[in-house]
């Protein structure tokens, strides 16, 4: 390797709430010689990171601007409401959005759900981050509606969450710059989609060289026989008659 060559590597971005452990493990099993670097990035910044070359691909939250980015939707998250453990809603397993009408519901600036305003009563100020909003729920300021993965990420012992119906859901996708669909990106797409290592999709395998077949042996045609020692062909009858024949004197003319 010359000094100008850069060894191959793969940079994978991921937004809060996504756990890429499973896919990273498969990558390391299949491509042990190509290191994978994880890049944690806020949801609001991940697209600029991809466009700027800060990562080869990333787990993002939809929607994605398809003008210059490709995306493969992967799964949809359950939406939950984060509440104190002693809240009345903690007694049920599921809550309808209408039941939050009289509650103060926090709306952080980095909200990941596709709505203008969550249900319930708005707080006086919007928290800067989801993590800040969780702290305010613990302080009794209000409730918080988020994807379930974020409720787990910022879990506190004094808080719990319940499934919330009638609200938008967050969808996770794998995204990458459309004009930079490299072989390594194709490899990772195959891993995320569950393709086997021998799958024909994803990176195109190198074309196999066709093996030359030996020429077929020709069978003697009917009526043909072996050749004489001189190489000239003889007929079957001639060959049969010649076997064991004794040379005689030439007949004279009558």
SULPENOR-V722046 format. One record per residue. N is the residue number from 1. SS is DSSP state (~ for helix, > for strand, _ for the rest). NEAR is the number of other ideal C-beta (glycine too) atoms within 12 Angstrom. Layout:
n ss near
N SS NEAR
N SS NEAR
This chain:
n ss near
1 _ 7
2 _ 6
3 _ 6
4 _ 6
5 _ 7
6 _ 8
7 _ 12
8 _ 19
9 _ 19
10 > 35
11 > 32
12 > 41
13 > 38
14 > 37
15 _ 41
16 _ 34
17 _ 35
18 _ 38
19 _ 21
20 _ 35
21 ~ 15
22 ~ 16
23 ~ 32
24 ~ 25
25 ~ 15
26 ~ 23
27 ~ 33
28 ~ 22
29 ~ 15
30 ~ 25
31 _ 25
32 _ 11
33 _ 14
34 _ 22
35 _ 17
36 > 32
37 > 22
38 > 26
39 > 27
40 > 24
41 _ 28
42 _ 28
43 _ 38
44 _ 20
45 _ 22
46 ~ 39
47 ~ 31
48 ~ 21
49 ~ 30
50 ~ 37
51 ~ 24
52 _ 19
53 _ 18
54 _ 23
55 _ 38
56 _ 34
57 > 43
58 > 47
59 > 44
60 > 42
61 > 43
62 _ 31
63 _ 21
64 _ 29
65 _ 18
66 _ 17
67 _ 13
68 _ 19
69 > 29
70 > 25
71 > 31
72 > 29
73 > 23
74 > 27
75 > 22
76 > 18
77 _ 33
78 _ 29
79 > 37
80 > 37
81 > 45
82 > 46
83 > 38
84 > 27
85 _ 20
86 _ 13
87 _ 26
88 ~ 16
89 ~ 28
90 ~ 19
91 ~ 13
92 _ 18
93 _ 16
94 > 19
95 > 33
96 > 20
97 ~ 27
98 ~ 14
99 ~ 25
100 ~ 34
101 _ 16
102 _ 14
103 _ 31
104 > 28
105 > 37
106 > 42
107 _ 33
108 _ 35
109 _ 18
110 _ 28
111 _ 33
112 _ 40
113 _ 37
114 _ 17
115 _ 19
116 _ 10
117 _ 20
118 _ 35
119 _ 32
120 _ 29
121 > 18
122 > 21
123 _ 24
124 _ 12
125 _ 16
126 _ 23
127 _ 29
128 _ 18
129 _ 26
130 ~ 37
131 ~ 27
132 ~ 25
133 ~ 38
134 ~ 34
135 ~ 23
136 ~ 31
137 ~ 38
138 ~ 27
139 _ 20
140 _ 18
141 _ 25
142 _ 36
143 > 44
144 > 49
145 > 46
146 > 48
147 > 39
148 ~ 29
149 ~ 32
150 ~ 38
151 ~ 35
152 ~ 22
153 ~ 25
154 _ 30
155 _ 22
156 _ 23
157 _ 8
158 _ 18
159 > 31
160 > 30
161 > 36
162 > 33
163 > 27
164 > 38
165 > 22
166 _ 20
167 _ 31
168 _ 27
169 _ 27
170 _ 37
171 > 30
172 > 37
173 > 33
174 > 39
175 > 44
176 > 40
177 > 29
178 ~ 19
179 ~ 14
180 ~ 24
181 _ 24
182 _ 23
183 ~ 20
184 ~ 29
185 ~ 32
186 ~ 28
187 ~ 32
188 ~ 38
189 ~ 32
190 ~ 28
191 ~ 35
192 ~ 33
193 _ 19
194 _ 16
195 _ 19
196 _ 13
197 _ 18
198 _ 11
199 _ 18
200 _ 11
201 _ 17
202 _ 25
203 _ 23
204 _ 12
205 _ 13
206 _ 7
207 _ 6
208 _ 6
209 _ 6
210 _ 6
211 _ 6
212 _ 6
213 _ 6
214 _ 6
215 _ 6
216 _ 6
217 _ 6
218 _ 7
219 _ 7
220 _ 15
221 _ 10
222 _ 8
223 _ 12
224 > 17
225 > 20
226 > 17
227 > 14
228 _ 13
229 _ 8
230 _ 7
231 _ 8
232 _ 13
233 > 16
234 > 21
235 > 19
236 ~ 17
237 ~ 12
238 ~ 18
239 ~ 20
240 ~ 13
241 ~ 13
242 ~ 17
243 _ 13
244 _ 8
245 _ 10
246 _ 8
247 _ 7
248 _ 6
249 _ 6
250 _ 6
251 _ 6
252 _ 5
253 _ 4
254 _ 3
